[in-house]
């Protein structure tokens, strides 16, 4: 399941994939401060979403000023559950759903700033840089075409330089991931917890990923 949140007035667009419905409230908490009405679209390919799950989403969207809510799915049960809750639900073929998602991804803004914890089962992807103010829990996956910055604990999986950029990097205040990937180079996270009290950064050096102190040079 993927959820597209689109703010029609400011053209703000964000896409969430494989959301953990049990923790979805935390995921969308930061949208409660957005005053302009937004649209929510659920894309469910070969997924069965029951009425209870959809009602939870609907109630949450009501709290964050979602003006319209619709579902696209090739699963008839999901569509029937949506219609039973009077949610605008359309049955379309799998390829049509993928084409619509491709269109939204192509218009998605480049850099993304995410405030809050990225929980297990959640995925956040950026077409540019990805900056997360919060923790990335084990089981969460974050990725970016360029660099990833985690202003918190990075405990999940991070993939920078998705387009093949070997100059991309992954930085965190507490770098203890399950797995790191930069371009086509993959590294398993260290067994020992970081003992340092300073930010660290992962980069490619001689076809391997190394971790070193992240020193921000002053321009003065």
Secondary structure as a PSIPRED ss2 file (coil, helix, strand):
# PSIPRED VFORMAT (PSIPRED V4.0)

   1 X C   1.000  0.000  0.000
   2 X E   0.000  0.000  1.000
   3 X E   0.000  0.000  1.000
   4 X E   0.000  0.000  1.000
   5 X E   0.000  0.000  1.000
   6 X E   0.000  0.000  1.000
   7 X E   0.000  0.000  1.000
   8 X C   1.000  0.000  0.000
   9 X C   1.000  0.000  0.000
  10 X C   1.000  0.000  0.000
  11 X C   1.000  0.000  0.000
  12 X E   0.000  0.000  1.000
  13 X E   0.000  0.000  1.000
  14 X E   0.000  0.000  1.000
  15 X E   0.000  0.000  1.000
  16 X E   0.000  0.000  1.000
  17 X E   0.000  0.000  1.000
  18 X C   1.000  0.000  0.000
  19 X C   1.000  0.000  0.000
  20 X C   1.000  0.000  0.000
  21 X H   0.000  1.000  0.000
  22 X H   0.000  1.000  0.000
  23 X H   0.000  1.000  0.000
  24 X H   0.000  1.000  0.000
  25 X H   0.000  1.000  0.000
  26 X H   0.000  1.000  0.000
  27 X H   0.000  1.000  0.000
  28 X H   0.000  1.000  0.000
  29 X H   0.000  1.000  0.000
  30 X H   0.000  1.000  0.000
  31 X H   0.000  1.000  0.000
  32 X H   0.000  1.000  0.000
  33 X H   0.000  1.000  0.000
  34 X C   1.000  0.000  0.000
  35 X C   1.000  0.000  0.000
  36 X C   1.000  0.000  0.000
  37 X C   1.000  0.000  0.000
  38 X E   0.000  0.000  1.000
  39 X E   0.000  0.000  1.000
  40 X E   0.000  0.000  1.000
  41 X E   0.000  0.000  1.000
  42 X E   0.000  0.000  1.000
  43 X E   0.000  0.000  1.000
  44 X E   0.000  0.000  1.000
  45 X C   1.000  0.000  0.000
  46 X C   1.000  0.000  0.000
  47 X C   1.000  0.000  0.000
  48 X C   1.000  0.000  0.000
  49 X C   1.000  0.000  0.000
  50 X C   1.000  0.000  0.000
  51 X H   0.000  1.000  0.000
  52 X H   0.000  1.000  0.000
  53 X H   0.000  1.000  0.000
  54 X H   0.000  1.000  0.000
  55 X H   0.000  1.000  0.000
  56 X H   0.000  1.000  0.000
  57 X H   0.000  1.000  0.000
  58 X H   0.000  1.000  0.000
  59 X H   0.000  1.000  0.000
  60 X H   0.000  1.000  0.000
  61 X H   0.000  1.000  0.000
  62 X H   0.000  1.000  0.000
  63 X H   0.000  1.000  0.000
  64 X C   1.000  0.000  0.000
  65 X C   1.000  0.000  0.000
  66 X E   0.000  0.000  1.000
  67 X E   0.000  0.000  1.000
  68 X E   0.000  0.000  1.000
  69 X E   0.000  0.000  1.000
  70 X E   0.000  0.000  1.000
  71 X E   0.000  0.000  1.000
  72 X E   0.000  0.000  1.000
  73 X E   0.000  0.000  1.000
  74 X C   1.000  0.000  0.000
  75 X C   1.000  0.000  0.000
  76 X H   0.000  1.000  0.000
  77 X H   0.000  1.000  0.000
  78 X H   0.000  1.000  0.000
  79 X H   0.000  1.000  0.000
  80 X H   0.000  1.000  0.000
  81 X H   0.000  1.000  0.000
  82 X H   0.000  1.000  0.000
  83 X H   0.000  1.000  0.000
  84 X H   0.000  1.000  0.000
  85 X C   1.000  0.000  0.000
  86 X C   1.000  0.000  0.000
  87 X C   1.000  0.000  0.000
  88 X E   0.000  0.000  1.000
  89 X E   0.000  0.000  1.000
  90 X E   0.000  0.000  1.000
  91 X E   0.000  0.000  1.000
  92 X C   1.000  0.000  0.000
  93 X C   1.000  0.000  0.000
  94 X H   0.000  1.000  0.000
  95 X H   0.000  1.000  0.000
  96 X H   0.000  1.000  0.000
  97 X H   0.000  1.000  0.000
  98 X H   0.000  1.000  0.000
  99 X H   0.000  1.000  0.000
 100 X H   0.000  1.000  0.000
 101 X H   0.000  1.000  0.000
 102 X H   0.000  1.000  0.000
 103 X H   0.000  1.000  0.000
 104 X H   0.000  1.000  0.000
 105 X H   0.000  1.000  0.000
 106 X H   0.000  1.000  0.000
 107 X H   0.000  1.000  0.000
 108 X C   1.000  0.000  0.000
 109 X C   1.000  0.000  0.000
 110 X C   1.000  0.000  0.000
 111 X C   1.000  0.000  0.000
 112 X E   0.000  0.000  1.000
 113 X E   0.000  0.000  1.000
 114 X E   0.000  0.000  1.000
 115 X E   0.000  0.000  1.000
 116 X C   1.000  0.000  0.000
 117 X C   1.000  0.000  0.000
 118 X E   0.000  0.000  1.000
 119 X C   1.000  0.000  0.000
 120 X C   1.000  0.000  0.000
 121 X C   1.000  0.000  0.000
 122 X C   1.000  0.000  0.000
 123 X E   0.000  0.000  1.000
 124 X E   0.000  0.000  1.000
 125 X E   0.000  0.000  1.000
 126 X E   0.000  0.000  1.000
 127 X C   1.000  0.000  0.000
 128 X C   1.000  0.000  0.000
 129 X C   1.000  0.000  0.000
 130 X E   0.000  0.000  1.000
 131 X E   0.000  0.000  1.000
 132 X E   0.000  0.000  1.000
 133 X E   0.000  0.000  1.000
 134 X C   1.000  0.000  0.000
 135 X C   1.000  0.000  0.000
 136 X E   0.000  0.000  1.000
 137 X C   1.000  0.000  0.000
 138 X C   1.000  0.000  0.000
 139 X C   1.000  0.000  0.000
 140 X C   1.000  0.000  0.000
 141 X E   0.000  0.000  1.000
 142 X E   0.000  0.000  1.000
 143 X E   0.000  0.000  1.000
 144 X E   0.000  0.000  1.000
 145 X C   1.000  0.000  0.000
 146 X C   1.000  0.000  0.000
 147 X C   1.000  0.000  0.000
 148 X E   0.000  0.000  1.000
 149 X E   0.000  0.000  1.000
 150 X E   0.000  0.000  1.000
 151 X E   0.000  0.000  1.000
 152 X E   0.000  0.000  1.000
 153 X E   0.000  0.000  1.000
 154 X E   0.000  0.000  1.000
 155 X C   1.000  0.000  0.000
 156 X C   1.000  0.000  0.000
 157 X E   0.000  0.000  1.000
 158 X E   0.000  0.000  1.000
 159 X E   0.000  0.000  1.000
 160 X E   0.000  0.000  1.000
 161 X C   1.000  0.000  0.000
 162 X C   1.000  0.000  0.000
 163 X C   1.000  0.000  0.000
 164 X C   1.000  0.000  0.000
 165 X C   1.000  0.000  0.000
 166 X C   1.000  0.000  0.000
 167 X C   1.000  0.000  0.000
 168 X C   1.000  0.000  0.000
 169 X C   1.000  0.000  0.000
 170 X E   0.000  0.000  1.000
 171 X E   0.000  0.000  1.000
 172 X E   0.000  0.000  1.000
 173 X E   0.000  0.000  1.000
 174 X E   0.000  0.000  1.000
 175 X E   0.000  0.000  1.000
 176 X C   1.000  0.000  0.000
 177 X C   1.000  0.000  0.000
 178 X C   1.000  0.000  0.000
 179 X E   0.000  0.000  1.000
 180 X E   0.000  0.000  1.000
 181 X E   0.000  0.000  1.000
 182 X E   0.000  0.000  1.000
 183 X C   1.000  0.000  0.000
 184 X C   1.000  0.000  0.000
 185 X E   0.000  0.000  1.000
 186 X E   0.000  0.000  1.000
 187 X E   0.000  0.000  1.000
 188 X E   0.000  0.000  1.000
 189 X C   1.000  0.000  0.000
 190 X C   1.000  0.000  0.000
 191 X C   1.000  0.000  0.000
 192 X C   1.000  0.000  0.000
 193 X C   1.000  0.000  0.000
 194 X C   1.000  0.000  0.000
 195 X C   1.000  0.000  0.000
 196 X C   1.000  0.000  0.000
 197 X C   1.000  0.000  0.000
 198 X C   1.000  0.000  0.000
 199 X C   1.000  0.000  0.000
 200 X E   0.000  0.000  1.000
 201 X E   0.000  0.000  1.000
 202 X E   0.000  0.000  1.000
 203 X E   0.000  0.000  1.000
 204 X E   0.000  0.000  1.000
 205 X E   0.000  0.000  1.000
 206 X C   1.000  0.000  0.000
 207 X C   1.000  0.000  0.000
 208 X E   0.000  0.000  1.000
 209 X E   0.000  0.000  1.000
 210 X E   0.000  0.000  1.000
 211 X E   0.000  0.000  1.000
 212 X E   0.000  0.000  1.000
 213 X E   0.000  0.000  1.000
 214 X C   1.000  0.000  0.000
 215 X C   1.000  0.000  0.000
 216 X C   1.000  0.000  0.000
 217 X C   1.000  0.000  0.000
 218 X C   1.000  0.000  0.000
 219 X C   1.000  0.000  0.000
 220 X C   1.000  0.000  0.000
